[in-house]
Amino acid sequence: MKNLDKIREEIDEIDSRIVALYEERMQRTMEVAEYKISVGKQVLDKQREAEKLEKVKNLVGHEENRYGVEELFEHIMAMSRKRQYQLLNQKGLVQELGFIQVDNLPFHTRKVVYQGTEGAYSQLAMKAYFGEEMENFHVDTWREAMLAIQNREADYAVLPIENSSAGIIGENFDLMLEYDNYIVAEQIIKIEHALLGLPDAELSDVKTVYSHPQALMQSIDFLNEHKDWEQVPVKNTAMAAEQVLREQRREQAAIASQVTADIFRLKILKNSINYSEDNSTRFIIVGGEKIRNRNAGKVSICFEVSHESGSLYRMLSHFMFNNLNMVKIESRPIKDKSFEYRFFVDLEGNLNDGAVQNALKGLMEEALYLKVLGNY
């Protein structure tokens, strides 16, 4: 039996040959890319790759190595495609995305819409981003906010997209695809829920609590201490407070912000009832124009992949190959396609960055569908 050091020496020698062959193969890949560019041929050729995989599997002498060889060559061909996308970018053959670059977002004399009513967290996010003087109005639903932009009744909408404790607001991810609107900025605000009641109410009077489902979820530890209370979801925390004021029943309470208590002149029955001290919500600022700030540092995209083994991995590998940091990924079911999903991804980067352009070029060629939601 060979000793371990001898076996390792032989493996090192084989590995050096593999590296040399890999570099030689990648050089041929560049020659293939030059030819494809000259004739306008796409980088990805699925039929050619399938035939190639079948061919190399048939070269295997030991049956147990067939799967490993197939996986190895899948990776080699994927890396070859990514090098070809880089060459396309170097030659200026970049996919035109249609975003207009600006030094500053055009906010002057603009109108903003938010969902809810006065005192809603969306209003607080709007004021935090735009300031107190921006002309604004509110609507009942997030869909109405998106429609207001589409119909040019508003220039920007403020929509919650995710909470640090309760997770994503899935409907707003879906609306970003349904409407031809784009993310131009984001605003994160700290969420501090309070239990609000009528001025003459006490905590012991409460039997029914109204709030947005996310706010109820974020306050679950407190609500579990009062399991006899009925929890009633409504469209918005401020609307919950408005309902308590309107119906004038001492046994009703709302979960909303302290600001909302001041607006509707309600009594704070219990402060800081959300279970996480670091609870915050990320809001996106959405507009109808494809604009982006010159210094933008985050790219949001959505893509769909074929329903087959490894398809998501192949998409994500574009980020790894181009050394891009993916800061978020979420999946949403595709309507009328059982158990199939689309993916929403946030990346660090700017659409001017070569690495971002390389990755997007690859994704656009290989995904079933892709939309750049914004660079902000």
FIPATI-279205 format. One record per atom (N, C-alpha, C): y, z, x. Coordinates in steps of 0.2 Angstrom, whole numbers, padded with zeros to 4 digits, always signed. Each point is the difference from the previous one (the first is absolute). Example, Ala and Ser with C-alpha at 12.3 -4.5 7.8 and 13.67 -1.06 7.14 Angstrom:
residues 2
-0028+0039+0066+0006+0000-0004+0006+0000+0004+0005-0004-0002+0006+0001+0004+0005+0003-0004
//
This chain:
residues 376
-0006+0000+0004+0006+0000-0004+0006+0000+0004+0005-0004-0001+0007+0000+0003+0003+0006-0001+0004+0002+0006+0004+0006-0001+0007-0002-0004+0003+0005-0003+0006-0001-0005+0005-0004+0004+0002+0002+0006+0005-0003+0004-0001-0007+0001-0006-0002+0001-0002-0007+0001+0001-0004-0006-0002+0003-0006+0001-0004-0006+0007-0001-0002+0004+0005+0002+0007+0000-0002+0004-0005+0005-0003-0001+0006+0003-0005+0004-0001-0007-0003-0006-0001-0002-0002-0007-0003+0004-0001-0006+0001+0005-0004+0004-0001-0006+0007-0001+0002+0003+0003+0005+0007-0002+0002+0000-0007+0002-0005-0003+0004+0000-0006+0002+0000-0005-0006-0004+0001-0005+0000-0004-0006+0006+0000-0004+0003+0006+0000+0007+0001-0004+0005-0004+0004+0000-0001+0007+0005-0004+0003-0001-0007-0002-0006-0002+0000-0001-0007-0002+0002-0001-0008-0001+0004-0004+0002+0000-0007+0008-0001+0000+0003+0004+0004+0008+0000+0000+0002-0007+0002-0003-0003+0006+0002-0006+0002-0002-0006-0005-0005+0001-0003-0002-0005-0006+0005+0001-0006+0002+0006-0001+0005+0001-0006+0006-0004+0002+0003+0001+0006+0006-0003+0002+0000-0007+0000-0006-0003+0002-0001-0007+0000+0000-0003-0007-0003+0004-0005-0001-0002-0007+0007+0000-0003+0004+0005+0002+0007+0001-0003+0004-0006+0002-0001-0002+0007+0004-0006+0002-0002-0006-0004-0006-0001-0002-0002-0005-0004+0003+0000-0007+0001+0007-0002+0003+0001-0007+0007-0003+0000+0004+0001+0006+0007-0002+0000+0000-0008+0000-0005-0003+0003-0001-0007+0000-0001-0003-0008-0004+0004-0003-0001-0001-0007+0006+0000-0004+0004+0006+0001+0006+0001-0003+0005-0005+0001+0001-0003+0006+0004-0005+0002-0002-0006-0004-0006-0002-0001-0002-0006-0004+0002+0001-0007-0002+0006-0003+0001+0002-0007+0008-0001-0002+0004+0002+0005+0007+0000-0001+0002-0008+0000-0003-0004+0004+0002-0007+0001-0001-0004-0006-0006+0002-0004-0002-0003-0006+0002+0003-0006+0003+0006+0000+0002+0004-0006-0006+0003-0003-0005+0002+0004-0006+0003-0003+0000+0008-0001-0002+0003-0005+0000+0007+0000-0004+0003+0005+0001+0006+0002-0003+0004+0005-0007+0002-0003+0000+0003-0006-0007+0002-0003-0004-0006-0003-0006+0000+0003-0005-0005-0003-0006+0003-0002+0000+0003-0006-0006+0004-0002-0007-0004+0000+0000-0006-0001-0006-0004+0000-0003+0000+0007+0005-0002+0005-0002+0000+0007-0002+0007+0003+0003+0005-0002-0002+0007+0002-0007+0002-0003-0001-0002-0006-0007+0002-0003-0005-0004+0004+0001-0006+0001-0005-0004+0004-0001+0003+0007+0005+0002+0003+0000+0003+0007-0004+0006+0000+0001+0004-0005-0004+0007+0000-0007-0002-0001-0002-0004-0005-0007-0002-0001-0003-0003+0007+0004-0004+0003-0003-0003+0006-0001+0006+0006+0005+0004+0001-0002+0005+0005-0005+0005-0002-0001+0002-0006-0005+0004-0002-0007-0003+0001+0000-0007+0000-0007-0003+0001-0001-0001+0008+0005+0002+0004-0001+0000+0007-0004+0007+0002+0000+0005-0004-0002+0006+0002-0008+0000+0001-0002+0003+0006-0007+0001+0001-0003+0005-0003+0003+0006-0002-0003+0006-0003+0003+0001-0007-0004+0000-0005+0003+0000-0007+0005+0006-0001-0002+0005+0003+0004+0006-0001+0008+0000+0003+0001-0006+0003+0006-0001+0003+0005-0005-0004-0003-0003-0005+0003-0005-0004+0007+0003-0004-0001+0006-0003+0006+0003-0003+0005+0002+0005-0002+0002+0006+0005+0002+0005+0004-0006+0003-0004-0006+0001+0003-0006+0003+0005-0003-0006-0002+0001-0006+0004-0003-0005+0007+0004+0000-0001+0007+0000+0006+0004+0000+0005-0001+0006-0004-0001+0006+0004-0001+0006+0004-0007-0001-0003-0005-0002+0004-0007+0000+0005+0000-0006-0001+0004-0005+0005+0001-0005+0006+0003+0003-0001+0005+0004+0006+0003+0004+0003-0005+0005-0004-0004+0003+0003-0005+0005+0004-0005-0004-0003-0002-0005+0004-0006-0004+0006+0003-0003+0000+0006-0002+0006+0004-0003+0005+0000+0005-0002+0002+0006+0005+0001+0006+0003-0007+0002-0004-0005-0001+0002-0007+0002+0005-0002-0005-0001+0001-0006+0005-0002-0005+0007+0004+0001-0001+0006+0002+0007+0004+0001+0004-0003+0006-0004-0002+0005+0003-0003+0006+0003-0007-0002-0003-0003-0005+0003-0007-0002+0006+0002-0004+0000+0005-0005+0006+0002-0003+0006+0001+0004-0002+0004+0006+0006+0001+0005+0003-0006+0003-0005-0005+0001+0003-0006+0003+0004-0004-0005-0002+0000-0007+0005-0003-0005+0006+0004+0000+0001+0006+0001+0006+0004+0000+0004-0002+0006-0003-0001+0006+0003-0001+0006+0004-0007-0001-0004-0005-0003+0003-0006-0001+0005-0001-0006+0002+0006-0003+0005+0000-0005-0003-0002-0007-0007+0000-0001-0003-0002-0006-0001+0006-0004+0005+0003-0002+0000+0007-0004+0001-0002-0007-0004+0004-0004+0001-0001-0008+0006+0003-0002+0004-0005-0004+0007+0002-0002-0001+0004-0006+0002+0007+0000-0001+0004-0005+0006+0001-0005+0006-0003+0002+0006-0001-0005+0004+0006+0000-0001+0005+0004+0004+0006+0000+0007-0001+0004+0005+0002-0004+0007-0001+0004+0002+0006+0003+0001+0000+0007+0002+0005+0004+0007+0002-0001+0002+0007-0001+0007+0002-0001+0001+0006+0005+0006+0001+0002+0002+0006+0004+0000+0006-0004+0002-0001-0006+0001+0006-0005-0002-0002-0007-0004+0004-0004-0002-0002-0006+0007-0001-0005+0000-0005-0004+0006-0001-0004+0000+0005-0006+0003+0006+0001+0000+0005-0006+0007+0000-0004+0005-0002+0003+0006+0000-0003+0000-0004-0007+0004+0004-0005+0000-0003-0006-0006-0002-0003-0006+0004+0001-0006-0002-0002-0002+0005-0006-0005-0001-0004-0002+0004-0005-0007+0002+0001-0002+0006-0001-0007+0003+0001-0003+0003-0006-0006-0002-0001-0004+0003-0006-0005+0005+0002-0001+0005-0003-0006+0005+0001-0003+0001-0006-0007+0003+0000-0004+0001-0006+0001+0008-0001+0001+0001-0007+0001+0007-0002+0006+0001-0003+0003+0006+0001+0006+0002-0003+0004+0004+0005+0006+0002-0002+0004+0003+0005-0003+0007+0002-0001+0001+0007-0003+0006+0002-0007-0002+0003-0003-0006-0001-0006-0002+0002+0000-0001+0008-0006+0002+0003+0000-0001+0007+0002-0007+0003-0002-0005-0004+0003-0007+0002+0007+0000+0000+0004+0004-0004+0007+0000+0000+0002+0003+0007-0003+0006+0001+0001+0004+0006-0001-0005+0007-0005-0004+0000-0002-0004+0005+0006-0006+0001+0002-0002-0006+0005-0005+0000+0006+0002+0003+0002+0006-0002+0007+0003+0002-0001+0002+0008-0006+0002+0002-0001+0001+0007+0001-0006+0004-0002-0006-0003+0000-0006+0004+0007-0004-0001+0002+0000-0006+0006-0004-0001+0006+0004+0000+0000+0006-0001+0006+0004-0001+0001+0002-0007+0006+0003-0002+0001+0003-0006+0004-0006-0005+0003-0004+0004+0005-0005-0004-0003-0006-0002-0007-0002+0002-0003-0006-0002-0001-0001-0008+0002-0006-0002-0001-0001-0007-0007+0000-0002-0002+0003-0005-0008+0001-0001-0001+0001-0008-0006-0001-0002-0003+0001-0006-0007+0002+0000-0003+0002-0006-0007+0002+0001-0004-0003-0006-0006-0001+0001-0005-0003-0005-0006+0005-0001-0004-0002-0005-0005+0005-0002-0006-0001+0005-0001-0006+0002-0007-0002+0004+0002-0003+0007-0005+0000+0004+0001-0003+0007+0000-0008-0002-0004-0002-0004+0000-0007-0002+0007-0003-0002+0003+0004-0004+0007-0002-0002+0005+0000+0005-0001+0004+0005+0004+0000+0006-0001-0006+0004-0006-0003+0001-0002-0006+0003+0003-0006-0004-0001+0001-0006+0003-0006-0005+0008+0000+0001+0003+0006+0001+0007+0000+0000+0002-0004+0007-0003+0000+0005+0001-0004+0006-0001-0007-0002-0006-0002-0002-0002-0007-0002+0006-0003-0004+0002+0004-0005+0005-0003-0005+0007+0001+0003+0001+0002+0006+0007+0001+0003+0004+0005-0003-0003+0004-0004+0004+0006-0003+0001+0005+0005-0004+0000+0006+0001+0005+0005-0001-0004+0007+0002+0003+0005-0001-0003+0007-0005+0004+0003-0001+0006-0001-0005+0004+0003-0003+0005-0004-0007+0001+0001-0003+0006-0004-0003+0005+0005+0000+0006-0003-0003+0005+0004-0007+0002-0003-0005+0000+0004-0007+0001-0003-0003+0005+0004-0004+0005-0003-0004+0004+0005-0006-0004+0001-0003+0001+0006-0006-0004+0002-0006+0005+0002+0002+0006+0003-0005+0004+0002+0003+0007+0001-0005+0005-0001+0002+0007+0001-0005+0003+0005+0003+0005+0004-0004+0002+0006-0006+0005-0003+0001+0002-0006-0005+0005-0003-0005-0004-0005+0003-0004-0004-0004-0003-0006-0002-0007+0002+0003-0003+0005-0003-0007+0002+0005-0005-0003-0003-0006-0001+0004-0006-0001+0001-0001-0008+0006-0003-0002+0001-0002-0007-0002-0007+0000-0007-0001-0002-0003-0007+0000+0004-0005-0004+0002+0002-0006+0004-0005-0004+0005-0004+0004+0004+0004+0004+0005-0003+0004-0002-0005+0005-0006+0001+0003-0003-0004+0005-0001-0007-0004-0003+0001-0006-0002-0006-0004+0006-0004-0002+0006+0003-0002+0006-0003-0002+0003-0004+0006-0001+0002+0006+0003-0003+0006-0003-0007+0000-0006-0001-0002-0004-0007+0000+0002-0004-0006+0001+0004-0006+0001-0004-0006+0007-0003-0001+0005+0003+0004+0007-0002+0000+0002-0003+0007+0004-0005+0000+0002-0003+0006+0006+0004+0003-0001+0007+0001+0005+0004+0003-0003+0003+0007+0005+0003+0004-0002+0001+0007+0003+0007+0002-0004+0004+0004+0003+0006+0003+0005-0001+0005+0006+0003-0001+0005-0001+0005+0002+0007+0004-0003+0005-0003+0001+0007+0003-0004+0005-0003+0000+0006+0003-0004+0006-0003+0004+0006+0001-0001+0005-0004+0003+0006+0000-0005+0006-0002-0001+0005+0004-0004+0005-0001+0004+0006-0002-0002+0004-0005+0003+0006-0002-0005+0005-0001+0002+0006+0001-0004+0006-0001-0001+0002-0007-0006+0001-0002-0001+0002-0007-0001+0007-0001+0005+0003-0004-0001+0007-0002+0000+0001-0007-0006+0001-0003+0000+0001-0007+0001+0007-0003+0003+0000-0006+0001+0007-0003-0002-0001-0007-0002+0006-0003-0002+0000-0007+0006+0002-0004+0002-0005-0005+0007+0001-0003-0002+0001-0008+0004+0005-0003+0000+0001-0007+0006+0001-0003+0001+0002-0006+0006+0001-0004+0003+0006+0003+0007+0001-0001+0004+0005+0003-0003+0007-0002-0003+0001-0006-0002+0006-0003-0008+0001+0001-0003-0005+0004-0007+0000+0000-0002+0005+0006-0006+0002+0000-0003+0004+0006-0007-0003+0002-0002+0001+0006-0007-0003+0002-0005+0002-0005+0000+0006-0003-0005+0002-0004-0001-0004-0007+0006-0004-0001+0000-0004-0007-0003-0006+0001-0001-0003+0006-0003-0007+0001-0007-0001-0002+0000-0005-0004-0007-0002-0002-0001-0008+0001+0005-0004+0001-0001-0007+0001+0005-0002+0006-0003-0004+0005+0004-0002+0005+0001-0008+0001+0006-0003+0000+0001-0007+0001+0002-0002+0007-0003-0005+0002+0002-0003+0006-0003-0007+0002+0002-0003+0005-0003-0006+0002-0007+0002+0003-0005-0004-0001-0007+0002+0003+0000+0002+0007+0004-0004+0004+0000+0002+0008+0003+0007+0000+0005+0002-0003+0003+0007+0000-0005+0005-0002-0004-0001-0005-0005+0004-0003-0005+0001+0006-0002-0005+0003-0005+0000+0005+0003+0004+0006+0006-0001+0002+0003+0003+0006+0001+0008-0002+0000+0002-0006+0001+0007-0002-0007+0003-0002-0006-0003+0002-0006+0002-0003-0002+0007+0002+0002+0003+0005-0002+0007+0002+0004+0005-0005+0006-0002-0001+0004+0005-0005-0003-0001-0007-0002-0006-0002-0002-0001-0007-0007+0003-0001-0004+0000+0006-0007+0003-0001+0001+0008-0001+0006+0002+0001+0001+0008-0001+0001+0001-0008+0001-0006-0003+0002+0000-0007-0004-0005-0004-0007+0001+0000-0004-0005-0003+0000-0001-0007+0003+0005-0004+0001-0001-0007+0006-0004-0002+0004-0002+0005+0006-0005-0001-0003-0007-0001+0003-0003-0005-0002-0007-0001+0005-0004+0004-0003-0005+0004+0004-0004+0004+0000-0007-0003+0007-0002-0001+0001-0007-0003+0004-0004+0005-0003-0006+0002+0003-0005+0004+0005-0004-0004+0006-0001+0004+0005-0004-0003+0002-0005+0006+0005-0005-0002+0001-0005+0005+0004+0003+0006+0004+0005+0000+0004+0002+0005+0002+0008-0001+0001+0003+0006+0001+0007+0000+0007+0002-0004+0005-0004+0001+0006+0001-0004-0001-0001-0007-0004-0005-0002-0001-0001-0007-0004+0006-0003-0004+0003+0004-0003+0006-0002+0005+0006-0002+0005+0001+0005+0005+0004-0002+0004-0001-0006+0002-0007+0000+0003-0002-0006-0003+0001-0007-0007+0000+0000-0004+0001-0006+0000+0008-0001+0000+0004+0005+0000+0007-0002+0007+0002-0003+0005-0003+0003+0007+0001-0003+0001-0002-0007-0003-0006-0001+0001-0003-0007-0004+0003-0005-0006+0003+0001-0004+0003-0005+0001+0007-0001+0003+0003+0005+0003+0007-0001-0006+0005-0002-0006+0000+0004-0005+0004-0002-0002+0004+0006+0001+0007+0000-0001+0005+0006-0007-0001+0003-0005-0002-0004-0006+0000+0004-0001-0007+0004+0005-0004+0000-0001-0006+0004+0004+0001+0006-0003-0003+0006+0003+0000+0006-0001-0007+0004+0004-0001+0005+0000-0006+0003-0001+0001+0008-0003-0004+0003+0000+0000+0008+0004-0005+0002+0006+0002+0004+0005-0005+0002+0003+0003+0006+0006-0003+0002+0004+0003+0006+0005+0005-0003+0002+0004+0005+0006+0004-0001+0006-0003-0003+0001-0006+0003+0006-0004-0002-0001-0002-0007-0006-0001-0003-0001-0002-0007+0002+0006-0004-0002+0006+0002+0002+0006-0004+0007+0001-0001+0004-0002+0005+0008+0000+0000+0002-0005-0005-0003-0006+0000+0003-0005-0004-0001+0001-0007-0006+0003-0002-0002+0001-0007+0001+0007-0002+0003+0004+0004+0001+0007-0001-0006+0004-0002-0005-0001+0003-0006+0004-0001-0001+0005+0005-0004+0005-0002-0001+0006+0004-0006-0001+0005+0000+0002+0006-0005-0001+0005-0005+0007-0001-0006-0002-0003-0004+0006-0001-0004+0002+0006-0001-0005+0004-0004+0001+0006+0002-0006+0005+0002+0002+0006+0002-0004+0006-0006-0002+0004+0001-0006+0004-0005-0002+0005-0007+0001-0002-0002-0004-0005-0007+0001-0003-0004-0006+0003+0002-0005+0004-0004-0004+0003-0004+0003+0006-0006-0002+0000-0004+0004+0005+0001-0001+0007+0003-0006+0002+0001-0001+0007+0008+0000+0002+0001+0004+0005+0007+0001+0002+0003-0006+0003-0004-0005+0002+0002-0006+0003-0001-0006-0004+0000+0002-0007-0001-0006-0005+0006-0004+0000-0001-0007+0001+0006-0004+0000-0003-0007-0003+0005-0004-0003-0002-0006-0003+0004-0006+0004-0004-0005+0001+0003-0006+0003+0002-0005-0005+0007-0002+0000+0002-0005-0005+0002-0006+0004-0001-0006-0004+0001-0006+0003+0006-0003-0004+0005-0003+0004+0006-0004-0003-0002-0007+0000+0000-0003-0006-0003-0006-0001+0006-0005-0003+0000-0006+0003+0005-0005-0002-0003-0007-0001+0004-0004-0003-0003-0007-0002+0001-0005+0005+0003+0002+0006+0001-0005+0005-0004+0002+0006-0003-0005+0004-0004+0001+0006+0005+0001+0006+0002+0006+0000+0005+0002+0006-0003+0005+0004+0002+0001+0006-0003+0005+0004+0005+0002+0005+0000+0006+0002+0005+0002+0005-0002-0002+0007+0005-0002+0004-0002-0002+0007-0004+0005+0004+0001+0007-0001-0003+0005+0003-0006+0003-0004-0002-0003-0005-0006+0002-0004-0006+0002+0005-0004+0005-0002-0005+0003+0004-0007+0000-0003+0000-0002-0007-0006+0001-0004-0001-0006-0004-0006-0003+0001-0002-0006-0004-0005+0002-0006+0001-0002-0006-0005+0002-0005-0003-0007-0003-0007+0000+0000-0003-0006-0002-0006+0002-0005-0002-0005-0004-0006+0000-0004-0004-0006+0001-0007+0001+0000-0004-0005+0001-0007+0001-0004-0003-0006-0001-0007+0000-0003-0004-0003+0004-0007+0002+0000-0005-0002+0005-0006-0002-0004-0004-0004+0003-0006-0002-0004-0005+0006-0001-0004+0000-0005-0004+0006-0001-0007-0001+0003+0001+0001+0007-0006-0001+0004+0000+0005+0006-0005+0002+0003-0001+0004+0006+0005-0001+0005+0004+0005+0003+0004-0001+0005+0007-0004-0001+0001-0002-0006+0006-0003-0001+0007+0004+0001-0001+0006-0002+0006+0005+0001+0001+0001+0008-0006+0001+0003+0001+0001+0007+0003-0005+0004-0002-0006-0002+0003-0006+0003+0008-0001-0001+0002+0002-0006+0007+0000-0001+0004+0005+0005-0003+0007+0000+0003+0005+0003+0000-0001+0008-0005-0004+0002-0001-0001+0007+0007-0004+0003+0003-0004-0004+0006-0003+0002+0006+0005+0002+0000+0006-0003+0004+0005+0002-0002+0003+0007-0006+0001+0001-0003+0003+0006+0002-0005+0006-0002-0006-0001+0001-0005+0005+0007-0001+0002+0005+0001-0004+0007-0001+0001+0003+0007+0002-0004+0005+0000+0003+0007+0002+0005+0002-0005-0001-0001-0006+0004+0002-0006-0002+0007-0003+0004+0004-0001-0002+0007-0003+0001-0001-0008-0006+0001-0003-0001+0000-0007+0001+0007-0002+0006+0001-0004+0002+0007-0002-0003+0002-0007-0002-0005-0004-0003+0001-0007-0004-0006-0002-0005+0002-0004-0004-0005-0003-0003+0003-0007+0001-0004-0005-0002+0002-0007-0003-0006-0003-0005+0002-0004-0004-0005-0004+0002+0000-0008+0000-0005-0003+0001+0000-0007-0005-0005-0003-0003+0001-0006-0005-0004-0003+0004-0007-0002-0004-0005+0000+0003-0007-0002-0002-0001-0007+0005-0001-0004-0001-0001-0008-0005-0006-0001-0005+0002-0004-0005-0005-0002-0005-0002+0005+0000+0004+0005-0005-0001+0006-0003+0007+0001-0006+0001-0003-0003+0006+0000-0002+0002+0008+0003+0006+0002-0002+0003+0006+0003-0004+0006+0005-0004-0001+0003-0004+0005+0007+0003+0001+0003+0000+0006+0006+0004+0001+0005-0004+0004+0006+0001+0000+0005-0002+0004+0003+0006+0004+0003-0002+0006+0002+0006+0005+0007-0001+0001+0003+0006+0000+0007+0001+0002+0001+0003+0007+0003-0003+0004+0001+0003+0007+0007+0000+0002+0001+0006+0004+0007+0001+0003-0001+0000+0007+0004-0004+0004-0001-0001+0007+0007+0002+0003+0000+0003+0006+0006+0000+0004+0001-0006+0003+0007-0003+0000+0001-0006+0003+0006-0004-0004+0002-0005+0003+0005-0004-0003-0002-0008+0000+0002-0003-0005-0003-0007-0001+0003-0005+0006+0004+0003+0004+0002-0004+0006-0005+0001+0006-0004+0005-0001-0004+0002+0006-0006-0005+0000-0001-0002+0006-0006-0005+0001-0007+0003-0002-0001+0006+0001-0006+0003-0002-0001+0000-0007+0005+0001-0004+0000+0000-0007-0001-0007-0003+0004-0005+0003-0001-0007-0002-0007-0002+0002-0003+0002+0005-0007-0002+0002-0005+0003-0006+0001+0006-0001-0005+0003-0005+0001-0003-0007+0006-0001-0002+0001-0003-0007-0003-0007+0000+0001-0004+0006-0003-0007+0000-0007+0001-0001-0004+0004+0003-0007+0001-0001-0002+0002-0007+0004+0005-0002-0002+0002-0007+0001-0005-0005+0006-0004+0000+0001-0005-0004-0005-0006+0000-0003-0001+0005-0005-0005+0001-0007+0002-0003-0001+0007+0001-0007+0002-0002+0000+0004-0006+0005+0003-0003+0000+0003-0006+0000-0004-0006-0003+0002-0006+0000-0004-0006+0007+0000-0002+0004+0005+0001+0007+0000-0003+0004+0005+0004+0006-0001+0002+0004+0005+0004+0008-0001-0003+0003+0006+0000+0007+0000-0002+0003+0005+0005+0006-0002+0003+0004+0005+0004+0004+0003-0005+0000+0007-0001+0003+0003-0005+0007+0002+0002+0001+0001+0007+0007+0001+0002-0001+0002+0007+0006+0000+0004+0001+0002+0007+0007+0005+0000-0001+0006+0001+0006+0004-0002+0000+0006+0005
//
